[in-house]
Amino acid sequence: MNQLVLQAQLLELGLVRYTPAGLMALDAMLKHESQVQEAGKPRKVSMEIKAVAIGEIGKRLQSLGVGGNALFTGFLSAQKNGRGTIFHITALTPN
């Protein structure tokens, strides 16, 4: 199964573009910071990840605005150029 659930802050929003099928696509950068347990020890985690929202979820991401925090759900795939990973957002719950 390929599913990612991530509490994150919206760092950047790209320009609105459209897929060949005519759906809105919005690129973004998300930032996550937390503390987790690993091997019985606390560990600070901080990361940034490229993301994209297609269709109606793109409008919701746009309305969240830069600096907004949300619980993002989606899946991971390779970027078109094959270098790196991109998080495809399929749902978001602002908090």
MIDOSE-1310 file (N, C-alpha, C; in nm, 2 decimals, decimal comma, always signed):
residues 95
mnql	+0,08/-0,12/+0,00/+0,00/+0,00/+0,00/+0,09/+0,12/+0,00; +0,05/+0,22/-0,07/+0,12/+0,35/-0,09/+0,03/+0,46/-0,03; +0,04/+0,49/+0,10/-0,04/+0,60/+0,16/+0,05/+0,67/+0,25; +0,04/+0,81/+0,25/+0,11/+0,89/+0,34/+0,01/+0,99/+0,41
vlqa	+0,03/+1,00/+0,54/-0,05/+1,09/+0,62/+0,05/+1,18/+0,69; +0,04/+1,31/+0,67/+0,15/+1,39/+0,72/+0,09/+1,52/+0,78; +0,12/+1,55/+0,90/+0,09/+1,68/+0,96/+0,20/+1,78/+0,91; +0,16/+1,89/+0,84/+0,26/+1,97/+0,79/+0,21/+2,12/+0,77
qlle	+0,31/+2,21/+0,74/+0,28/+2,35/+0,71/+0,31/+2,37/+0,57; +0,22/+2,45/+0,51/+0,24/+2,49/+0,36/+0,34/+2,60/+0,36; +0,46/+2,56/+0,30/+0,57/+2,66/+0,29/+0,56/+2,74/+0,16; +0,52/+2,68/+0,05/+0,52/+2,75/-0,08/+0,41/+2,70/-0,17
lglv	+0,35/+2,79/-0,25/+0,26/+2,75/-0,35/+0,31/+2,79/-0,48; +0,30/+2,70/-0,58/+0,34/+2,74/-0,72/+0,22/+2,81/-0,79; +0,25/+2,83/-0,92/+0,14/+2,89/-1,00/+0,04/+2,78/-1,04; -0,08/+2,82/-1,06/-0,18/+2,72/-1,11/-0,15/+2,68/-1,25
rytp	-0,16/+2,55/-1,28/-0,14/+2,50/-1,41/-0,25/+2,40/-1,44; -0,26/+2,35/-1,56/-0,36/+2,25/-1,59/-0,30/+2,13/-1,65; -0,36/+2,01/-1,62/-0,32/+1,89/-1,68/-0,37/+1,88/-1,82; -0,32/+1,78/-1,90/-0,37/+1,76/-2,03/-0,52/+1,73/-2,03
aglm	-0,57/+1,68/-1,92/-0,72/+1,65/-1,91/-0,80/+1,78/-1,87; -0,73/+1,89/-1,85/-0,79/+2,01/-1,81/-0,82/+2,03/-1,66; -0,76/+1,95/-1,58/-0,77/+1,96/-1,44/-0,67/+2,06/-1,38; -0,71/+2,14/-1,28/-0,62/+2,23/-1,21/-0,51/+2,15/-1,14
alda	-0,39/+2,19/-1,15/-0,28/+2,13/-1,08/-0,20/+2,24/-1,00; -0,17/+2,22/-0,88/-0,10/+2,32/-0,80/+0,02/+2,25/-0,73; +0,14/+2,30/-0,76/+0,26/+2,25/-0,69/+0,27/+2,32/-0,56; +0,33/+2,25/-0,46/+0,35/+2,31/-0,33/+0,48/+2,25/-0,26
mlkh	+0,52/+2,31/-0,16/+0,63/+2,26/-0,07/+0,57/+2,26/+0,07; +0,58/+2,14/+0,13/+0,53/+2,12/+0,27/+0,65/+2,10/+0,36; +0,63/+2,15/+0,49/+0,73/+2,13/+0,59/+0,67/+2,06/+0,71; +0,74/+1,95/+0,76/+0,70/+1,88/+0,88/+0,80/+1,88/+0,98
esqv	+0,76/+1,90/+1,11/+0,85/+1,89/+1,22/+0,78/+1,82/+1,34; +0,85/+1,73/+1,40/+0,79/+1,65/+1,51/+0,90/+1,58/+1,59; +0,86/+1,51/+1,69/+0,94/+1,43/+1,77/+0,88/+1,29/+1,77; +0,96/+1,19/+1,74/+0,91/+1,05/+1,73/+1,00/+0,96/+1,82
qeag	+0,96/+0,84/+1,84/+1,04/+0,74/+1,91/+1,10/+0,65/+1,81; +1,23/+0,63/+1,82/+1,31/+0,53/+1,73/+1,40/+0,46/+1,82; +1,39/+0,32/+1,82/+1,47/+0,24/+1,90/+1,47/+0,28/+2,05; +1,35/+0,32/+2,09/+1,33/+0,35/+2,23/+1,38/+0,49/+2,27
kprk	+1,43/+0,57/+2,18/+1,48/+0,70/+2,21/+1,41/+0,81/+2,13; +1,39/+0,93/+2,19/+1,33/+1,04/+2,12/+1,42/+1,09/+2,00; +1,35/+1,12/+1,89/+1,43/+1,18/+1,78/+1,35/+1,29/+1,72; +1,41/+1,40/+1,70/+1,35/+1,52/+1,63/+1,36/+1,49/+1,48
vsme	+1,24/+1,52/+1,41/+1,23/+1,50/+1,27/+1,19/+1,63/+1,21; +1,26/+1,67/+1,10/+1,23/+1,79/+1,03/+1,26/+1,76/+0,88; +1,16/+1,79/+0,80/+1,17/+1,76/+0,66/+1,09/+1,85/+0,57; +1,13/+1,87/+0,45/+1,05/+1,94/+0,35/+1,02/+1,84/+0,23
ikav	+0,90/+1,85/+0,18/+0,87/+1,76/+0,07/+0,79/+1,83/-0,04; +0,82/+1,80/-0,17/+0,75/+1,86/-0,28/+0,61/+1,79/-0,29; +0,51/+1,86/-0,32/+0,37/+1,81/-0,32/+0,30/+1,87/-0,44; +0,19/+1,80/-0,48/+0,10/+1,85/-0,59/-0,04/+1,81/-0,55
aige	-0,13/+1,90/-0,58/-0,27/+1,88/-0,56/-0,34/+1,90/-0,70; -0,42/+1,80/-0,74/-0,49/+1,80/-0,87/-0,64/+1,81/-0,84; -0,70/+1,90/-0,92/-0,85/+1,91/-0,92/-0,89/+1,99/-0,80; -1,01/+1,95/-0,75/-1,08/+2,03/-0,64/-0,99/+2,04/-0,52
igkr	-0,90/+1,94/-0,49/-0,81/+1,95/-0,37/-0,71/+2,07/-0,39; -0,68/+2,10/-0,51/-0,59/+2,21/-0,54/-0,65/+2,34/-0,49; -0,78/+2,36/-0,51/-0,85/+2,48/-0,47/-0,85/+2,49/-0,31; -0,87/+2,37/-0,25/-0,86/+2,37/-0,10/-0,72/+2,40/-0,05
lqsl	-0,62/+2,35/-0,12/-0,48/+2,38/-0,08/-0,46/+2,53/-0,10; -0,51/+2,59/-0,21/-0,49/+2,73/-0,23/-0,55/+2,82/-0,12; -0,67/+2,78/-0,08/-0,74/+2,85/+0,02/-0,68/+2,83/+0,16; -0,60/+2,73/+0,18/-0,53/+2,71/+0,31/-0,43/+2,82/+0,32
gvgg	-0,36/+2,85/+0,21/-0,27/+2,96/+0,21/-0,13/+2,93/+0,27; -0,03/+3,00/+0,23/+0,11/+2,98/+0,28/+0,11/+3,00/+0,43; +0,17/+2,91/+0,50/+0,18/+2,92/+0,64/+0,07/+2,84/+0,71; -0,03/+2,80/+0,64/-0,13/+2,72/+0,70/-0,09/+2,58/+0,73
nalf	-0,15/+2,53/+0,84/-0,12/+2,39/+0,88/-0,24/+2,30/+0,86; -0,21/+2,17/+0,82/-0,31/+2,08/+0,79/-0,26/+1,94/+0,81; -0,35/+1,84/+0,81/-0,32/+1,70/+0,80/-0,35/+1,66/+0,66; -0,24/+1,63/+0,59/-0,24/+1,59/+0,45/-0,24/+1,44/+0,43
tgfl	-0,32/+1,39/+0,34/-0,33/+1,25/+0,31/-0,31/+1,24/+0,15; -0,23/+1,13/+0,11/-0,21/+1,11/-0,03/-0,12/+0,99/-0,05; -0,05/+1,00/-0,16/+0,05/+0,89/-0,20/+0,17/+0,95/-0,26; +0,28/+0,87/-0,26/+0,41/+0,91/-0,32/+0,43/+0,85/-0,45
saqk	+0,49/+0,93/-0,54/+0,53/+0,88/-0,67/+0,67/+0,95/-0,71; +0,73/+0,90/-0,81/+0,85/+0,96/-0,87/+0,81/+1,08/-0,94; +0,90/+1,18/-0,94/+0,88/+1,30/-1,02/+0,89/+1,26/-1,17; +0,84/+1,34/-1,26/+0,84/+1,31/-1,40/+0,98/+1,29/-1,45
ngrg	+1,08/+1,36/-1,40/+1,22/+1,35/-1,45/+1,29/+1,23/-1,38; +1,22/+1,16/-1,29/+1,27/+1,04/-1,23/+1,36/+1,07/-1,11; +1,39/+1,20/-1,08/+1,48/+1,24/-0,97/+1,40/+1,29/-0,86; +1,38/+1,21/-0,76/+1,31/+1,26/-0,64/+1,17/+1,20/-0,63
tifh	+1,11/+1,24/-0,52/+0,97/+1,19/-0,49/+0,88/+1,31/-0,47; +0,76/+1,29/-0,51/+0,65/+1,39/-0,50/+0,53/+1,33/-0,42; +0,48/+1,41/-0,33/+0,36/+1,37/-0,25/+0,24/+1,42/-0,33; +0,15/+1,33/-0,37/+0,02/+1,37/-0,44/-0,08/+1,38/-0,33
ital	-0,13/+1,50/-0,30/-0,23/+1,52/-0,19/-0,36/+1,49/-0,25; -0,43/+1,40/-0,17/-0,57/+1,36/-0,21/-0,67/+1,41/-0,11; -0,63/+1,45/+0,01/-0,72/+1,51/+0,11/-0,64/+1,59/+0,20; -0,71/+1,69/+0,26/-0,65/+1,77/+0,36/-0,75/+1,82/+0,46
tpn	-0,71/+1,82/+0,59/-0,79/+1,87/+0,70/-0,72/+1,98/+0,77; -0,76/+2,11/+0,75/-0,69/+2,22/+0,82/-0,70/+2,21/+0,97; -0,60/+2,26/+1,04/-0,61/+2,27/+1,18/-0,56/+2,39/+1,24
